[in-house]
Structures are given as structure tokens and as C-alpha cells.
Amino acid sequence: MTADTAPHTDLPPRLTRLTFHGPLSETRATGMVRRLAATRPATVLDIGCGWGELMLRLLEAVPGAGGVGVDLRAADLERGRRGAEARGLADRVEFAEESAVGTGRGPADVVLCLGASQALSDDLVTALRELRRLVADGGRVLLGEGFWQRTPTEAELTRMWPGASVDDHHDLATLTSLAVAAGFRPEWTETASLDEWEEFESAYQADTEVWLAANPDHPLAAETRDRLDTHRTAWLAYRGVLGLAYLTLVPTTG
């Protein structure tokens, strides 16, 4: 039984301090929405959407556009539906609890895939080909994808996620080249800053850390402490080593 499913009413709220489920600042998000909105998309598809914050902002910026967010986590999708309702977008967006593997939801004018290429395939090359299939000619893909800022040491890898390997990510040049080989041209290339990473990683655990400090004898305290400490150890190991690239990709034709 996990903290998300245990029948306790005194558990911390989940991820309330996160606006985006990733290292993304308000300034960067505003620029992304502005560039994507300038293409006047009629349809938006968000792969591994979570609560779809960037999709909702894009729909706000493009009156009449419709969006679909696909994810497997019901709680995040429900948060997205509440956000859409609060913005008056409920009739223009669908949050679908389903797998994105082989999805027939495309083609869309804008496809968002922010830290979620694994929702399409565990193989990045396959995921990039799927993104090309899912985006309409003349559209845009906004891909958020991890890359190594430098080659991690063996000691660093042992403190990251289970089974972490140098082969888990490419460097930025290789990542961009793979996108080109999959049928794209990079319109815009940017990477998350250390400040964005620190804001995200701190906010990711903050609710639970505060709860744990106040509830050290709770039945779920030991499990929660292990989970928090494991994630923090990983984050401090990949801090400054693992980057996140945001690539705005234009599909090639012909």
C-alpha cells in the first residue's frame, strides 16, 4: 500500500507547490506558449500530460483551439479537469486516462511531450518517429527530453535511479541530431537552468517533507522517509549532470 492509496485522511497534499511537472519557469513557459500560439493551432495533443498546465495555457492563448491530454495517472488528470473548468476550457479539452503507445489521437497541430517520451516508447528513436507521426505537417512538437550535460561518473550513477547507466541519455548535440533524423528541424533549442531544476525538485517534495516533520510516528512515516531520502539522494547526484532540453521541432515534408 502506498501513500497515494492508503486510507488515511491526514496525509500531505500531493504536489500542490508545483505549477508544472518539470523544471520549467513562468518566463520560459510564457515564451513557449507565445511561439506555439503564433502558429494558430486548431488541435493540441499532450502526451503524458499530467495535469496539462502548458496545454491549458496554450488553449487560453488560442481561442477556439481544442486539446487532448493523455496520461495514466487518474489523480493528475482530475487535477487537469479542475483546472480546465476553472479557466472556462472544459468544453475544449479532454483528459483521457489511457496509454499513449500506438495512440490514434493524432495528427495534431501542436504535440506536447514534456519529459514523457517514455509514454510513447522506451526507445528514444522510436518515440521521435511516433512524434513525427502524431504531428500534422506545418505543425510543431515541443519535446522536453533529458540529456547529459557531462558524462556522469560511476559513483554518481550509483546514487541516481536504480540501474542508471551512461546509455540512459545522450548529449544535447546527439539528441538534436536524432530529432533531425526522425524528420524534424529544430526551430528553437533551450535547456532548463539550475534555478529551474532546484525550484522543481524542492517543490516536488516540499509538501511531504513538511508533513513528515510534523508526523514522524505516522504509520506511513518510515515508508515516506525512505522515499523522500531516496529521491533527494538521486537528485543531488544528477544535479548539474542531467539536463532537460526543450526542443521546438518543425516536421519536414516530402
Secondary structure as UniProt FT lines:
FT   TURN            3..5
FT   TURN            16..17
FT   HELIX           26..37
FT   TURN            38..39
FT   STRAND          43..47
FT   TURN            50..51
FT   HELIX           53..61
FT   TURN            63..64
FT   STRAND          66..71
FT   HELIX           74..86
FT   TURN            87..88
FT   HELIX           90..92
FT   STRAND          93..97
FT   TURN            101..102
FT   STRAND          108..114
FT   HELIX           117..119
FT   HELIX           124..134
FT   STRAND          135..148
FT   HELIX           154..158
FT   TURN            162..163
FT   HELIX           166..168
FT   HELIX           172..181
FT   TURN            182..183
FT   STRAND          184..191
FT   HELIX           194..214
FT   TURN            216..217
FT   TURN            219..220
FT   HELIX           221..238
FT   TURN            239..241
FT   STRAND          242..251
//
